[in-house]
Amino acid sequence: MKSLSLIVATLMTASAAFAAGTGEHSHDEMEVGRPGIEAEVTRTINVRMYETEDGEYLYEPRDLAIKAGETIRFVIVNDGESPHEFVLDTMPKNEEHKALMEKFPEMEHDDPNAVRLEPGKEGTIIWTFANSGDFEFACLIPGHYEAGMFTPVAVN
C-alpha cells in the first residue's frame, strides 16, 4: 500500500509540474502558449494520426508554421489501429513527459494541450501560440515517438 501511495504522489507532482509550464507565465500559460478561446480562432488545422504498413506511427501534417499570436483549432482524428496522443509542448517538456509515460504507460491526462484518442475517435484542442519558438506535438505513448509520431511546430 505504501508503494501505491508513492506512485500516486509521484504522478500528482509530475502532473502539476507538467501543467504548470515554465513558471515564467501566468498559471494558464506555458512556454508554447495557452488554451485558446473559440471566438479567437484564426484557422483550423486538421491532424491525422495513423500507422503505416512499415510500422511507422505518423501525423499529417508532418510540420507546421504558425505566427505568434495565432489561435488554432486543431481537429485531431485517430485513423490508426492503436490509441494515440497529441501532446503540444516544447521538445524538452515532451521528452520529460515521455520519460514519465515510460514508467507509467497507463497515465491519463487532463491537460488543455493534450488529448488521447482511441482508434476512430476525434478530438479538438484550441490553442493560442503566445510565444515564438520551436515546439512540437507528439505521441508520448511508449514506442510511438520512436516510430516517428512527432511533428515540429515553428512559431514565428
Backbone as JSON Lines, residues from 0, in Angstrom:
{"i":0,"aa":"M","n":[0.81,-1.18,0.0],"ca":[0.0,0.0,0.0],"c":[0.87,1.26,0.0]}
{"i":1,"aa":"K","n":[2.0,1.2,0.71],"ca":[2.9,2.34,0.77],"c":[3.44,2.68,-0.62]}
{"i":2,"aa":"S","n":[3.77,1.65,-1.43],"ca":[4.3,1.9,-2.78],"c":[3.23,2.52,-3.67]}
{"i":3,"aa":"L","n":[1.97,2.15,-3.49],"ca":[0.89,2.76,-4.27],"c":[0.78,4.24,-3.92]}
{"i":4,"aa":"S","n":[0.9,4.59,-2.65],"ca":[0.85,6.0,-2.23],"c":[2.01,6.77,-2.85]}
{"i":5,"aa":"L","n":[3.18,6.17,-2.91],"ca":[4.34,6.81,-3.51],"c":[4.12,7.05,-5.0]}
{"i":6,"aa":"I","n":[3.55,6.06,-5.69],"ca":[3.26,6.22,-7.12],"c":[2.27,7.35,-7.34]}
{"i":7,"aa":"V","n":[1.2,7.37,-6.55],"ca":[0.18,8.43,-6.69],"c":[0.8,9.8,-6.42]}
{"i":8,"aa":"A","n":[1.61,9.91,-5.38],"ca":[2.27,11.19,-5.06],"c":[3.19,11.62,-6.19]}
{"i":9,"aa":"T","n":[3.94,10.68,-6.76],"ca":[4.84,10.99,-7.87],"c":[4.06,11.48,-9.08]}
{"i":10,"aa":"L","n":[2.97,10.8,-9.4],"ca":[2.15,11.21,-10.54],"c":[1.55,12.59,-10.33]}
{"i":11,"aa":"M","n":[1.07,12.86,-9.13],"ca":[0.47,14.16,-8.84],"c":[1.5,15.26,-8.97]}
{"i":12,"aa":"T","n":[2.7,15.04,-8.46],"ca":[3.76,16.03,-8.55],"c":[4.17,16.27,-10.0]}
{"i":13,"aa":"A","n":[4.34,15.19,-10.76],"ca":[4.74,15.31,-12.16],"c":[3.65,15.98,-12.98]}
{"i":14,"aa":"S","n":[2.39,15.63,-12.73],"ca":[1.29,16.25,-13.46],"c":[1.21,17.74,-13.17]}
{"i":15,"aa":"A","n":[1.39,18.12,-11.91],"ca":[1.34,19.54,-11.55],"c":[2.49,20.29,-12.23]}
{"i":16,"aa":"A","n":[3.68,19.69,-12.23],"ca":[4.82,20.34,-12.87],"c":[4.6,20.44,-14.37]}
{"i":17,"aa":"F","n":[4.07,19.39,-14.98],"ca":[3.84,19.39,-16.42],"c":[2.81,20.46,-16.79]}
{"i":18,"aa":"A","n":[1.74,20.55,-16.03],"ca":[0.67,21.51,-16.33],"c":[1.1,22.94,-16.06]}
{"i":19,"aa":"A","n":[2.05,23.14,-15.17],"ca":[2.43,24.5,-14.77],"c":[3.31,25.2,-15.8]}
{"i":20,"aa":"G","n":[3.91,24.47,-16.72],"ca":[4.76,25.11,-17.72],"c":[6.09,25.53,-17.12]}
{"i":21,"aa":"T","n":[6.63,26.65,-17.59],"ca":[7.97,27.07,-17.18],"c":[7.99,27.9,-15.92]}
{"i":22,"aa":"G","n":[6.85,28.4,-15.47],"ca":[6.81,29.23,-14.29],"c":[7.03,30.69,-14.62]}
{"i":23,"aa":"E","n":[7.34,31.03,-15.88],"ca":[7.59,32.41,-16.28],"c":[6.31,33.11,-16.74]}
{"i":24,"aa":"H","n":[5.23,32.39,-16.83],"ca":[3.99,32.93,-17.37],"c":[2.89,32.8,-16.32]}
{"i":25,"aa":"S","n":[1.69,33.28,-16.7],"ca":[0.56,33.11,-15.8],"c":[0.3,31.63,-15.6]}
{"i":26,"aa":"H","n":[-0.52,31.3,-14.62],"ca":[-0.81,29.9,-14.28],"c":[-1.29,29.1,-15.5]}
{"i":27,"aa":"D","n":[-2.08,29.73,-16.38],"ca":[-2.65,29.02,-17.53],"c":[-1.73,29.02,-18.74]}
{"i":28,"aa":"E","n":[-0.65,29.79,-18.71],"ca":[0.2,29.9,-19.89],"c":[1.47,29.08,-19.72]}
{"i":29,"aa":"M","n":[1.82,28.39,-20.8],"ca":[3.03,27.6,-20.86],"c":[3.95,28.26,-21.88]}
{"i":30,"aa":"E","n":[5.17,27.77,-22.0],"ca":[6.09,28.35,-22.99],"c":[5.49,28.28,-24.4]}
{"i":31,"aa":"V","n":[4.78,27.21,-24.7],"ca":[4.17,27.02,-26.02],"c":[2.91,27.88,-26.21]}
{"i":32,"aa":"G","n":[2.4,28.46,-25.15],"ca":[1.21,29.31,-25.26],"c":[0.2,28.99,-24.19]}
{"i":33,"aa":"R","n":[-1.09,29.1,-24.55],"ca":[-2.15,28.89,-23.56],"c":[-3.4,28.37,-24.27]}
{"i":34,"aa":"P","n":[-4.33,27.79,-23.51],"ca":[-5.59,27.37,-24.11],"c":[-6.26,28.56,-24.79]}
{"i":35,"aa":"G","n":[-6.8,28.32,-25.97],"ca":[-7.43,29.39,-26.73],"c":[-8.93,29.45,-26.51]}
{"i":36,"aa":"I","n":[-9.52,30.49,-27.06],"ca":[-10.96,30.73,-26.98],"c":[-11.54,30.59,-28.37]}
{"i":37,"aa":"E","n":[-12.64,29.88,-28.49],"ca":[-13.29,29.61,-29.79],"c":[-13.45,30.89,-30.61]}
{"i":38,"aa":"A","n":[-13.87,31.96,-29.98],"ca":[-14.14,33.22,-30.71],"c":[-12.87,33.83,-31.31]}
{"i":39,"aa":"E","n":[-11.68,33.4,-30.83],"ca":[-10.42,33.96,-31.33],"c":[-9.72,33.07,-32.36]}
{"i":40,"aa":"V","n":[-10.33,31.94,-32.74],"ca":[-9.71,31.02,-33.7],"c":[-9.45,31.74,-35.03]}
{"i":41,"aa":"T","n":[-8.19,31.68,-35.49],"ca":[-7.82,32.3,-36.76],"c":[-7.78,31.29,-37.91]}
{"i":42,"aa":"R","n":[-7.6,30.01,-37.57],"ca":[-7.67,28.96,-38.58],"c":[-7.77,27.59,-37.92]}
{"i":43,"aa":"T","n":[-8.18,26.62,-38.74],"ca":[-8.31,25.24,-38.28],"c":[-7.26,24.4,-38.99]}
{"i":44,"aa":"I","n":[-6.6,23.54,-38.23],"ca":[-5.64,22.59,-38.79],"c":[-6.14,21.19,-38.46]}
{"i":45,"aa":"N","n":[-6.37,20.41,-39.5],"ca":[-6.78,19.02,-39.33],"c":[-5.54,18.15,-39.16]}
{"i":46,"aa":"V","n":[-5.53,17.34,-38.12],"ca":[-4.4,16.48,-37.82],"c":[-4.87,15.03,-37.86]}
{"i":47,"aa":"R","n":[-4.17,14.24,-38.63],"ca":[-4.48,12.81,-38.76],"c":[-3.39,12.0,-38.08]}
{"i":48,"aa":"M","n":[-3.78,11.05,-37.23],"ca":[-2.84,10.13,-36.58],"c":[-3.08,8.74,-37.16]}
{"i":49,"aa":"Y","n":[-2.0,8.05,-37.51],"ca":[-2.16,6.73,-38.14],"c":[-0.86,5.95,-38.11]}
{"i":50,"aa":"E","n":[-0.95,4.67,-38.46],"ca":[0.22,3.81,-38.59],"c":[0.35,3.4,-40.06]}
{"i":51,"aa":"T","n":[1.58,3.1,-40.48],"ca":[1.8,2.6,-41.84],"c":[2.06,1.09,-41.79]}
{"i":52,"aa":"E","n":[2.02,0.46,-42.93],"ca":[2.32,-0.97,-43.02],"c":[3.78,-1.26,-42.65]}
{"i":53,"aa":"D","n":[4.64,-0.23,-42.8],"ca":[6.06,-0.37,-42.47],"c":[6.35,-0.2,-40.98]}
{"i":54,"aa":"G","n":[5.31,0.02,-40.17],"ca":[5.49,0.16,-38.73],"c":[5.75,1.57,-38.25]}
{"i":55,"aa":"E","n":[5.62,2.56,-39.15],"ca":[5.76,3.94,-38.71],"c":[4.46,4.41,-38.08]}
{"i":56,"aa":"Y","n":[4.57,5.27,-37.09],"ca":[3.42,5.93,-36.46],"c":[3.57,7.41,-36.81]}
{"i":57,"aa":"L","n":[2.58,7.96,-37.49],"ca":[2.75,9.29,-38.06],"c":[1.57,10.21,-37.8]}
{"i":58,"aa":"Y","n":[1.87,11.5,-37.98],"ca":[0.86,12.56,-38.05],"c":[0.88,13.13,-39.45]}
{"i":59,"aa":"E","n":[-0.24,13.63,-39.88],"ca":[-0.33,14.54,-41.02],"c":[-1.02,15.77,-40.49]}
{"i":60,"aa":"P","n":[-0.47,16.95,-40.7],"ca":[0.74,17.29,-41.46],"c":[2.02,16.91,-40.71]}
{"i":61,"aa":"R","n":[3.13,16.89,-41.47],"ca":[4.42,16.49,-40.92],"c":[5.21,17.66,-40.32]}
{"i":62,"aa":"D","n":[4.86,18.9,-40.63],"ca":[5.46,20.07,-39.99],"c":[4.5,21.25,-40.16]}
{"i":63,"aa":"L","n":[4.63,22.22,-39.28],"ca":[3.72,23.36,-39.27],"c":[4.47,24.66,-39.06]}
{"i":64,"aa":"A","n":[3.98,25.72,-39.69],"ca":[4.46,27.08,-39.45],"c":[3.26,27.9,-38.98]}
{"i":65,"aa":"I","n":[3.42,28.55,-37.85],"ca":[2.35,29.31,-37.23],"c":[2.92,30.66,-36.83]}
{"i":66,"aa":"K","n":[2.09,31.68,-36.86],"ca":[2.52,33.01,-36.43],"c":[2.23,33.19,-34.94]}
{"i":67,"aa":"A","n":[3.16,33.83,-34.24],"ca":[2.94,34.13,-32.83],"c":[1.66,34.96,-32.71]}
{"i":68,"aa":"G","n":[0.83,34.6,-31.75],"ca":[-0.44,35.28,-31.55],"c":[-1.62,34.57,-32.19]}
{"i":69,"aa":"E","n":[-1.35,33.65,-33.1],"ca":[-2.44,32.9,-33.74],"c":[-3.14,31.98,-32.76]}
{"i":70,"aa":"T","n":[-4.45,31.85,-32.92],"ca":[-5.22,30.87,-32.17],"c":[-5.69,29.82,-33.16]}
{"i":71,"aa":"I","n":[-5.26,28.59,-32.94],"ca":[-5.5,27.48,-33.87],"c":[-6.49,26.5,-33.25]}
{"i":72,"aa":"R","n":[-7.42,26.05,-34.08],"ca":[-8.29,24.93,-33.7],"c":[-7.67,23.69,-34.34]}
{"i":73,"aa":"F","n":[-7.16,22.77,-33.53],"ca":[-6.65,21.5,-34.02],"c":[-7.8,20.5,-33.94]}
{"i":74,"aa":"V","n":[-8.18,19.94,-35.1],"ca":[-9.16,18.86,-35.14],"c":[-8.36,17.6,-35.39]}
{"i":75,"aa":"I","n":[-8.3,16.74,-34.38],"ca":[-7.4,15.6,-34.38],"c":[-8.21,14.32,-34.54]}
{"i":76,"aa":"V","n":[-7.85,13.5,-35.53],"ca":[-8.56,12.25,-35.81],"c":[-7.57,11.1,-35.72]}
{"i":77,"aa":"N","n":[-7.95,10.06,-34.99],"ca":[-7.13,8.86,-34.93],"c":[-7.63,7.88,-35.99]}
{"i":78,"aa":"D","n":[-6.94,7.85,-37.14],"ca":[-7.26,6.92,-38.22],"c":[-6.47,5.63,-38.09]}
{"i":79,"aa":"G","n":[-5.79,5.46,-36.97],"ca":[-4.96,4.28,-36.77],"c":[-5.71,3.14,-36.12]}
{"i":80,"aa":"E","n":[-4.95,2.11,-35.8],"ca":[-5.5,0.92,-35.17],"c":[-5.12,0.84,-33.69]}
{"i":81,"aa":"S","n":[-4.32,1.8,-33.22],"ca":[-3.87,1.86,-31.83],"c":[-4.3,3.19,-31.22]}
{"i":82,"aa":"P","n":[-4.39,3.26,-29.9],"ca":[-4.6,4.57,-29.27],"c":[-3.4,5.47,-29.56]}
{"i":83,"aa":"H","n":[-3.64,6.76,-29.69],"ca":[-2.56,7.73,-29.92],"c":[-2.86,8.99,-29.13]}
{"i":84,"aa":"E","n":[-1.79,9.77,-28.91],"ca":[-1.9,11.05,-28.22],"c":[-1.46,12.18,-29.12]}
{"i":85,"aa":"F","n":[-1.92,13.35,-28.78],"ca":[-1.47,14.61,-29.35],"c":[-1.11,15.46,-28.14]}
{"i":86,"aa":"V","n":[0.19,15.69,-27.93],"ca":[0.66,16.5,-26.82],"c":[1.49,17.63,-27.41]}
{"i":87,"aa":"L","n":[1.02,18.86,-27.24],"ca":[1.67,20.05,-27.78],"c":[2.5,20.71,-26.69]}
{"i":88,"aa":"D","n":[3.82,20.83,-26.92],"ca":[4.69,21.44,-25.91],"c":[6.06,21.7,-26.51]}
{"i":89,"aa":"T","n":[6.99,22.1,-25.65],"ca":[8.38,22.25,-26.09],"c":[8.97,20.84,-26.22]}
{"i":90,"aa":"M","n":[10.04,20.72,-26.97],"ca":[10.69,19.42,-27.11],"c":[11.23,18.91,-25.77]}
{"i":91,"aa":"P","n":[11.88,19.76,-24.95],"ca":[12.34,19.25,-23.64],"c":[11.19,18.82,-22.72]}
{"i":92,"aa":"K","n":[10.09,19.56,-22.72],"ca":[8.94,19.17,-21.87],"c":[8.33,17.86,-22.36]}
{"i":93,"aa":"N","n":[8.23,17.69,-23.68],"ca":[7.71,16.42,-24.2],"c":[8.66,15.27,-23.86]}
{"i":94,"aa":"E","n":[9.96,15.52,-23.88],"ca":[10.93,14.48,-23.52],"c":[10.75,14.08,-22.05]}
{"i":95,"aa":"E","n":[10.56,15.05,-21.17],"ca":[10.31,14.75,-19.75],"c":[9.04,13.94,-19.58]}
{"i":96,"aa":"H","n":[8.0,14.37,-20.28],"ca":[6.7,13.69,-20.19],"c":[6.8,12.27,-20.75]}
{"i":97,"aa":"K","n":[7.55,12.12,-21.84],"ca":[7.74,10.79,-22.45],"c":[8.43,9.84,-21.47]}
{"i":98,"aa":"A","n":[9.43,10.33,-20.74],"ca":[10.13,9.5,-19.75],"c":[9.17,9.08,-18.64]}
{"i":99,"aa":"L","n":[8.29,9.98,-18.23],"ca":[7.3,9.65,-17.21],"c":[6.31,8.61,-17.74]}
{"i":100,"aa":"M","n":[5.91,8.75,-19.0],"ca":[4.98,7.8,-19.62],"c":[5.61,6.41,-19.72]}
{"i":101,"aa":"E","n":[6.93,6.33,-19.9],"ca":[7.59,5.03,-19.95],"c":[7.48,4.32,-18.6]}
{"i":102,"aa":"K","n":[7.49,5.08,-17.51],"ca":[7.35,4.5,-16.17],"c":[5.9,4.18,-15.85]}
{"i":103,"aa":"F","n":[4.97,5.02,-16.35],"ca":[3.54,4.88,-16.05],"c":[2.73,4.94,-17.35]}
{"i":104,"aa":"P","n":[2.79,3.89,-18.2],"ca":[2.18,3.94,-19.53],"c":[0.67,4.13,-19.54]}
{"i":105,"aa":"E","n":[-0.01,3.81,-18.48],"ca":[-1.47,3.98,-18.45],"c":[-1.88,5.32,-17.85]}
{"i":106,"aa":"M","n":[-0.91,6.21,-17.64],"ca":[-1.16,7.53,-17.07],"c":[-2.19,8.27,-17.93]}
{"i":107,"aa":"E","n":[-3.19,8.84,-17.29],"ca":[-4.2,9.61,-18.01],"c":[-3.91,11.08,-17.85]}
{"i":108,"aa":"H","n":[-4.33,11.87,-18.85],"ca":[-4.06,13.3,-18.86],"c":[-5.36,14.09,-18.8]}
{"i":109,"aa":"D","n":[-5.26,15.24,-18.19],"ca":[-6.35,16.2,-18.21],"c":[-5.72,17.57,-18.42]}
{"i":110,"aa":"D","n":[-4.91,17.66,-19.47],"ca":[-4.18,18.89,-19.77],"c":[-4.78,19.54,-21.01]}
{"i":111,"aa":"P","n":[-4.87,20.87,-21.03],"ca":[-5.5,21.54,-22.18],"c":[-4.7,21.43,-23.47]}
{"i":112,"aa":"N","n":[-3.42,21.04,-23.38],"ca":[-2.56,20.93,-24.56],"c":[-2.41,19.49,-25.04]}
{"i":113,"aa":"A","n":[-3.27,18.58,-24.54],"ca":[-3.11,17.16,-24.88],"c":[-4.46,16.47,-24.99]}
{"i":114,"aa":"V","n":[-4.48,15.46,-25.87],"ca":[-5.65,14.6,-26.0],"c":[-5.17,13.2,-26.36]}
{"i":115,"aa":"R","n":[-5.79,12.21,-25.76],"ca":[-5.52,10.8,-26.09],"c":[-6.77,10.25,-26.74]}
{"i":116,"aa":"L","n":[-6.61,9.62,-27.91],"ca":[-7.76,9.15,-28.67],"c":[-7.64,7.67,-29.01]}
{"i":117,"aa":"E","n":[-8.73,6.97,-28.83],"ca":[-8.84,5.59,-29.26],"c":[-9.01,5.57,-30.78]}
{"i":118,"aa":"P","n":[-8.76,4.43,-31.44],"ca":[-8.94,4.33,-32.89],"c":[-10.34,4.77,-33.3]}
{"i":119,"aa":"G","n":[-10.39,5.56,-34.39],"ca":[-11.67,6.02,-34.93],"c":[-12.26,7.23,-34.23]}
{"i":120,"aa":"K","n":[-11.62,7.72,-33.18],"ca":[-12.16,8.86,-32.42],"c":[-11.55,10.18,-32.88]}
{"i":121,"aa":"E","n":[-12.22,11.28,-32.53],"ca":[-11.81,12.62,-32.89],"c":[-11.81,13.51,-31.65]}
{"i":122,"aa":"G","n":[-10.89,14.45,-31.6],"ca":[-10.82,15.41,-30.51],"c":[-10.43,16.78,-31.04]}
{"i":123,"aa":"T","n":[-10.63,17.8,-30.22],"ca":[-10.32,19.17,-30.61],"c":[-9.55,19.86,-29.5]}
{"i":124,"aa":"I","n":[-8.52,20.6,-29.89],"ca":[-7.79,21.46,-28.97],"c":[-7.74,22.84,-29.62]}
{"i":125,"aa":"I","n":[-8.1,23.86,-28.86],"ca":[-7.97,25.24,-29.31],"c":[-6.81,25.84,-28.54]}
{"i":126,"aa":"W","n":[-5.81,26.36,-29.28],"ca":[-4.58,26.8,-28.65],"c":[-4.13,28.14,-29.2]}
{"i":127,"aa":"T","n":[-3.73,29.05,-28.3],"ca":[-3.16,30.34,-28.68],"c":[-1.65,30.26,-28.51]}
{"i":128,"aa":"F","n":[-0.94,30.49,-29.6],"ca":[0.52,30.45,-29.6],"c":[1.02,31.85,-29.25]}
{"i":129,"aa":"A","n":[1.21,32.09,-27.95],"ca":[1.56,33.41,-27.45],"c":[3.04,33.75,-27.64]}
{"i":130,"aa":"N","n":[3.86,32.75,-27.86],"ca":[5.31,32.96,-27.91],"c":[5.91,32.35,-29.17]}
{"i":131,"aa":"S","n":[6.96,33.0,-29.68],"ca":[7.72,32.44,-30.79],"c":[8.6,31.32,-30.27]}
{"i":132,"aa":"G","n":[8.93,30.39,-31.15],"ca":[9.84,29.32,-30.76],"c":[9.61,28.07,-31.58]}
{"i":133,"aa":"D","n":[10.4,27.07,-31.29],"ca":[10.29,25.76,-31.94],"c":[9.66,24.8,-30.94]}
{"i":134,"aa":"F","n":[8.51,24.26,-31.32],"ca":[7.74,23.37,-30.47],"c":[7.45,22.1,-31.25]}
{"i":135,"aa":"E","n":[6.63,21.24,-30.69],"ca":[6.21,20.04,-31.4],"c":[4.92,19.52,-30.79]}
{"i":136,"aa":"F","n":[4.21,18.72,-31.59],"ca":[3.2,17.86,-30.99],"c":[3.67,16.45,-31.21]}
{"i":137,"aa":"A","n":[3.37,15.59,-30.21],"ca":[3.94,14.26,-30.2],"c":[3.02,13.28,-29.5]}
{"i":138,"aa":"C","n":[3.18,12.0,-29.85],"ca":[2.53,10.92,-29.13],"c":[3.56,10.35,-28.17]}
{"i":139,"aa":"L","n":[3.24,10.41,-26.87],"ca":[4.2,10.01,-25.85],"c":[3.92,8.63,-25.27]}
{"i":140,"aa":"I","n":[2.99,7.91,-25.89],"ca":[2.76,6.51,-25.52],"c":[4.06,5.76,-25.83]}
{"i":141,"aa":"P","n":[4.56,4.92,-24.92],"ca":[5.85,4.26,-25.14],"c":[5.97,3.63,-26.53]}
{"i":142,"aa":"G","n":[7.08,4.0,-27.21],"ca":[7.4,3.47,-28.53],"c":[6.85,4.27,-29.7]}
{"i":143,"aa":"H","n":[5.83,5.09,-29.49],"ca":[5.2,5.8,-30.59],"c":[6.09,6.94,-31.12]}
{"i":144,"aa":"Y","n":[6.7,7.71,-30.22],"ca":[7.59,8.79,-30.64],"c":[8.73,8.22,-31.47]}
{"i":145,"aa":"E","n":[9.31,7.14,-30.97],"ca":[10.44,6.5,-31.65],"c":[10.04,5.95,-33.02]}
{"i":146,"aa":"A","n":[8.77,5.65,-33.21],"ca":[8.27,5.15,-34.5],"c":[7.91,6.3,-35.45]}
{"i":147,"aa":"G","n":[8.21,7.54,-35.05],"ca":[8.03,8.69,-35.94],"c":[6.85,9.6,-35.61]}
{"i":148,"aa":"M","n":[6.22,9.4,-34.46],"ca":[4.99,10.14,-34.17],"c":[5.28,11.45,-33.44]}
{"i":149,"aa":"F","n":[5.83,12.42,-34.2],"ca":[6.04,13.78,-33.71],"c":[6.07,14.7,-34.91]}
{"i":150,"aa":"T","n":[5.66,15.94,-34.7],"ca":[5.62,16.92,-35.77],"c":[6.16,18.25,-35.23]}
{"i":151,"aa":"P","n":[7.18,18.82,-35.89],"ca":[7.69,20.12,-35.47],"c":[6.67,21.24,-35.74]}
{"i":152,"aa":"V","n":[6.65,22.21,-34.83],"ca":[5.78,23.37,-34.96],"c":[6.66,24.6,-34.78]}
{"i":153,"aa":"A","n":[6.87,25.35,-35.87],"ca":[7.67,26.57,-35.81],"c":[6.74,27.76,-35.66]}
{"i":154,"aa":"V","n":[6.93,28.51,-34.6],"ca":[6.1,29.7,-34.35],"c":[7.0,30.92,-34.48]}
{"i":155,"aa":"N","n":[6.69,31.79,-35.46],"ca":[7.5,32.99,-35.74],"c":[6.7,34.24,-35.47]}
